[in-house]
Every structure is written in C-alpha cells, then in structure tokens.
Amino acid sequence: MADYHFVFKDVEGASTQWDDLQRKFGNLPPKPAPFKPPPFAPAEDPDSKPKDKAWIEGRTEEELEDLEDDPDLDDDRFLEDYRKRRLAELREAARVARFGSVVPISGADFVREVSQAPPEIWVVVFLYKDGIPECGVLLNCLEELAGRYPATKFVKIISTDCIPNYPDRNLPTLLVYNNSAVKATFVGLHHFGRRCTPEGVALALCQSDPVLNDGQSGSGSSTKSVIEGVRKRFIEKVVKEHEDDDAYSSDD
C-alpha cells in the first residue's frame, strides 16, 4: 500500500511554537510579513472638490453663468462675488479684443464705423490708393500694429471715397479719431522715421494720446508700452543679427 504524506497548511502567516523557537536560535529565516492589500481609495470626483478662488479662475464664461444656480455658492458670499467679478473680467477681455486687423470700409460706412465709434475706442483711419508704393509700406506696418493692439480700431478707405478730390500727393494719410473728433493727422511717411517701421508708426501715434491699446495694459500706459516694445524688439533684432553672423562665420 502506497505511503501518503499529509501536509497541513495553517492560515497564511501563522507560525508554530517550534518554528518560533527555531527562528529565535537563528535556524530559520525570519517569518515573512503577512500580505496586506492596499487600502481602498475611491476615484476622485471633480464635482466633490470644494469650490474656491482657484477653481473659479479656470472656468469659462458659460460655466460661470451655469454657476448661477449652484447651491454650493449660495452660502459663500466671497465666492459668489468673485464669480461675478471674474465673469465681468472675461466679458471685458472679449469686448476690448474685438478688432485685430485693418478693416476695409467704404464712404457709406464712415459715419457708422468711425464717427459713431464708442468714446472709449480710438480709430486709426488709413487713406490710400492701390498702386502707390508708400501706401503699401504703411499698410504693412498698420496690419502688424492691428494684431498687437486689438483694442484699437484700424480701418482703411480709398482716399477719394473718404474725401472727394483728395490729392494723391498727400498719400498715404492717417487720421486718428476719438469720440467723434479728429485728434491727429499724418500726411506722408516722413512722420514715421527714415525707415517706416511698425515701431516708428506706433511711436508717432502715441506722441500725445493713448491711441494704441492691447486690451491688457490699460489705455493710459500705451506710450510707455510702445516704447518698451520698441526697445525689446530692437534688442531681439541685434541678438538675432549677432547669432546669424556667428552661424555664418562657423560655416566658413
């Protein structure tokens, strides 16, 4: 008859007194720690997080409007006030950044687009004609400035559509409007420096009035912002030319 060997297995991690004695004298290795599963942690629910200033800061305008009926904000006057201020900031940012390009207009559009513009909006009117090289040079500068200062309105109109019989020798011409009045007039390119650049045009526009507005710096600081931008771009240009010279020398 075959021999059967029965091996008894106790609960995992259990030990007999004999094993404990043998471990005490170093005859057996230390008893391994019993297996313990990691503690259960439910997945984080974004909706269960407390709503604070940082949480509101990341919401869009539509989400902030949806919070109107959020019961979690009813008992926190600070968060509700902050939500309203944040919503106003988003709407103001969308309002001031509504331009950003040189928009063509006709004579019939002039009163609506220029004379009737809101009093807080500065309007730069570009009088031009196709085929005049100086007009093309100034238009390139204005298109760059319109992108940098989207809260300032830039429009262009064929000179004789704006002013009948306006002489071509006066082109290009810039008219600066604010609150239905002409604030400045620039006839020809000589106002903008020896080489007509966006920076030169920007400095001329801001000599006496805060014409240029990027929608972030505040209209009162436009001259300071323009000068700082000119300085920064000049430094970047010098650095780039220096790097190009080094690259050309290394190729030799």
Contacts in CASP RR format, 6 or more apart in sequence:
PFRMAT RR
TARGET T0000
AUTHOR 0000-0000-0000
METHOD contacts of the structure
MODEL  1
MADYHFVFKDVEGASTQWDDLQRKFGNLPPKPAPFKPPPFAPAEDPDSKP
KDKAWIEGRTEEELEDLEDDPDLDDDRFLEDYRKRRLAELREAARVARFG
SVVPISGADFVREVSQAPPEIWVVVFLYKDGIPECGVLLNCLEELAGRYP
ATKFVKIISTDCIPNYPDRNLPTLLVYNNSAVKATFVGLHHFGRRCTPEG
VALALCQSDPVLNDGQSGSGSSTKSVIEGVRKRFIEKVVKEHEDDDAYSS
DD
10 16 0 8 1.000
12 34 0 8 1.000
12 35 0 8 1.000
13 31 0 8 1.000
13 32 0 8 1.000
13 34 0 8 1.000
15 23 0 8 1.000
15 31 0 8 1.000
19 28 0 8 1.000
19 31 0 8 1.000
22 28 0 8 1.000
23 29 0 8 1.000
23 30 0 8 1.000
23 31 0 8 1.000
49 55 0 8 1.000
51 70 0 8 1.000
51 72 0 8 1.000
51 73 0 8 1.000
51 76 0 8 1.000
51 79 0 8 1.000
52 79 0 8 1.000
53 79 0 8 1.000
53 82 0 8 1.000
56 64 0 8 1.000
56 67 0 8 1.000
56 79 0 8 1.000
56 82 0 8 1.000
56 83 0 8 1.000
56 86 0 8 1.000
57 86 0 8 1.000
59 67 0 8 1.000
59 86 0 8 1.000
60 90 0 8 1.000
61 87 0 8 1.000
61 90 0 8 1.000
61 91 0 8 1.000
61 94 0 8 1.000
64 83 0 8 1.000
64 86 0 8 1.000
64 87 0 8 1.000
64 90 0 8 1.000
65 87 0 8 1.000
67 73 0 8 1.000
67 83 0 8 1.000
73 79 0 8 1.000
73 80 0 8 1.000
73 83 0 8 1.000
74 80 0 8 1.000
93 215 0 8 1.000
96 150 0 8 1.000
96 151 0 8 1.000
96 213 0 8 1.000
96 215 0 8 1.000
97 150 0 8 1.000
97 151 0 8 1.000
97 215 0 8 1.000
98 150 0 8 1.000
98 151 0 8 1.000
99 146 0 8 1.000
99 150 0 8 1.000
99 151 0 8 1.000
99 152 0 8 1.000
99 153 0 8 1.000
99 154 0 8 1.000
100 146 0 8 1.000
100 147 0 8 1.000
100 149 0 8 1.000
100 150 0 8 1.000
100 154 0 8 1.000
101 143 0 8 1.000
101 146 0 8 1.000
101 147 0 8 1.000
101 154 0 8 1.000
102 126 0 8 1.000
102 139 0 8 1.000
102 142 0 8 1.000
102 143 0 8 1.000
102 146 0 8 1.000
102 154 0 8 1.000
102 155 0 8 1.000
102 156 0 8 1.000
103 113 0 8 1.000
103 153 0 8 1.000
103 154 0 8 1.000
103 155 0 8 1.000
103 156 0 8 1.000
104 155 0 8 1.000
104 156 0 8 1.000
104 157 0 8 1.000
105 113 0 8 1.000
105 114 0 8 1.000
105 155 0 8 1.000
105 156 0 8 1.000
105 157 0 8 1.000
106 157 0 8 1.000
106 161 0 8 1.000
107 157 0 8 1.000
107 161 0 8 1.000
107 162 0 8 1.000
109 157 0 8 1.000
110 157 0 8 1.000
110 162 0 8 1.000
113 123 0 8 1.000
113 153 0 8 1.000
113 155 0 8 1.000
114 123 0 8 1.000
114 125 0 8 1.000
114 155 0 8 1.000
114 177 0 8 1.000
115 177 0 8 1.000
115 180 0 8 1.000
116 180 0 8 1.000
117 123 0 8 1.000
117 153 0 8 1.000
117 177 0 8 1.000
117 180 0 8 1.000
119 178 0 8 1.000
119 179 0 8 1.000
119 180 0 8 1.000
120 219 0 8 1.000
121 151 0 8 1.000
121 152 0 8 1.000
121 153 0 8 1.000
121 178 0 8 1.000
122 152 0 8 1.000
122 153 0 8 1.000
122 176 0 8 1.000
122 177 0 8 1.000
122 178 0 8 1.000
122 183 0 8 1.000
122 209 0 8 1.000
122 210 0 8 1.000
122 211 0 8 1.000
122 212 0 8 1.000
122 213 0 8 1.000
122 219 0 8 1.000
123 152 0 8 1.000
123 153 0 8 1.000
123 154 0 8 1.000
123 155 0 8 1.000
123 176 0 8 1.000
123 177 0 8 1.000
123 178 0 8 1.000
124 142 0 8 1.000
124 152 0 8 1.000
124 153 0 8 1.000
124 154 0 8 1.000
124 155 0 8 1.000
124 174 0 8 1.000
124 175 0 8 1.000
124 176 0 8 1.000
124 177 0 8 1.000
124 205 0 8 1.000
124 211 0 8 1.000
125 155 0 8 1.000
125 156 0 8 1.000
125 157 0 8 1.000
125 162 0 8 1.000
125 174 0 8 1.000
125 175 0 8 1.000
125 176 0 8 1.000
125 177 0 8 1.000
126 138 0 8 1.000
126 139 0 8 1.000
126 142 0 8 1.000
126 154 0 8 1.000
126 155 0 8 1.000
126 156 0 8 1.000
126 157 0 8 1.000
126 172 0 8 1.000
126 173 0 8 1.000
126 174 0 8 1.000
127 156 0 8 1.000
127 157 0 8 1.000
127 158 0 8 1.000
127 159 0 8 1.000
127 162 0 8 1.000
127 163 0 8 1.000
127 166 0 8 1.000
127 170 0 8 1.000
127 171 0 8 1.000
127 172 0 8 1.000
127 173 0 8 1.000
127 174 0 8 1.000
127 175 0 8 1.000
128 135 0 8 1.000
128 136 0 8 1.000
128 138 0 8 1.000
128 139 0 8 1.000
128 156 0 8 1.000
128 157 0 8 1.000
128 158 0 8 1.000
128 159 0 8 1.000
128 171 0 8 1.000
128 172 0 8 1.000
129 135 0 8 1.000
129 158 0 8 1.000
129 159 0 8 1.000
129 160 0 8 1.000
129 168 0 8 1.000
129 171 0 8 1.000
132 168 0 8 1.000
132 171 0 8 1.000
132 172 0 8 1.000
134 171 0 8 1.000
134 172 0 8 1.000
134 188 0 8 1.000
134 189 0 8 1.000
135 171 0 8 1.000
135 172 0 8 1.000
136 172 0 8 1.000
137 189 0 8 1.000
137 196 0 8 1.000
138 172 0 8 1.000
138 174 0 8 1.000
138 189 0 8 1.000
138 192 0 8 1.000
138 196 0 8 1.000
138 201 0 8 1.000
139 156 0 8 1.000
139 172 0 8 1.000
141 192 0 8 1.000
141 196 0 8 1.000
141 197 0 8 1.000
141 198 0 8 1.000
141 200 0 8 1.000
141 201 0 8 1.000
142 154 0 8 1.000
142 156 0 8 1.000
142 201 0 8 1.000
144 198 0 8 1.000
145 152 0 8 1.000
145 154 0 8 1.000
145 198 0 8 1.000
145 201 0 8 1.000
145 202 0 8 1.000
145 205 0 8 1.000
145 212 0 8 1.000
146 152 0 8 1.000
146 154 0 8 1.000
148 198 0 8 1.000
148 212 0 8 1.000
148 214 0 8 1.000
149 212 0 8 1.000
149 213 0 8 1.000
149 214 0 8 1.000
149 215 0 8 1.000
149 222 0 8 1.000
150 214 0 8 1.000
150 215 0 8 1.000
151 213 0 8 1.000
151 214 0 8 1.000
151 215 0 8 1.000
151 219 0 8 1.000
152 211 0 8 1.000
152 212 0 8 1.000
152 213 0 8 1.000
159 166 0 8 1.000
159 168 0 8 1.000
159 170 0 8 1.000
159 171 0 8 1.000
159 173 0 8 1.000
160 166 0 8 1.000
166 173 0 8 1.000
170 187 0 8 1.000
170 188 0 8 1.000
171 188 0 8 1.000
172 188 0 8 1.000
172 189 0 8 1.000
173 185 0 8 1.000
173 186 0 8 1.000
173 187 0 8 1.000
173 188 0 8 1.000
174 184 0 8 1.000
174 185 0 8 1.000
174 186 0 8 1.000
174 205 0 8 1.000
175 182 0 8 1.000
175 184 0 8 1.000
175 185 0 8 1.000
176 182 0 8 1.000
176 183 0 8 1.000
176 184 0 8 1.000
176 185 0 8 1.000
176 186 0 8 1.000
176 205 0 8 1.000
176 209 0 8 1.000
176 211 0 8 1.000
177 183 0 8 1.000
178 209 0 8 1.000
178 211 0 8 1.000
183 209 0 8 1.000
183 211 0 8 1.000
184 205 0 8 1.000
184 207 0 8 1.000
184 208 0 8 1.000
184 209 0 8 1.000
184 211 0 8 1.000
186 192 0 8 1.000
186 204 0 8 1.000
189 196 0 8 1.000
191 204 0 8 1.000
192 200 0 8 1.000
192 201 0 8 1.000
192 204 0 8 1.000
193 200 0 8 1.000
199 226 0 8 1.000
199 229 0 8 1.000
199 230 0 8 1.000
199 233 0 8 1.000
199 234 0 8 1.000
200 230 0 8 1.000
202 212 0 8 1.000
202 226 0 8 1.000
202 230 0 8 1.000
203 226 0 8 1.000
203 227 0 8 1.000
203 230 0 8 1.000
205 211 0 8 1.000
205 212 0 8 1.000
206 212 0 8 1.000
206 222 0 8 1.000
206 223 0 8 1.000
206 226 0 8 1.000
207 223 0 8 1.000
210 218 0 8 1.000
210 219 0 8 1.000
210 220 0 8 1.000
210 221 0 8 1.000
210 222 0 8 1.000
210 223 0 8 1.000
211 222 0 8 1.000
212 222 0 8 1.000
212 225 0 8 1.000
212 226 0 8 1.000
213 219 0 8 1.000
213 222 0 8 1.000
214 225 0 8 1.000
217 225 0 8 1.000
END
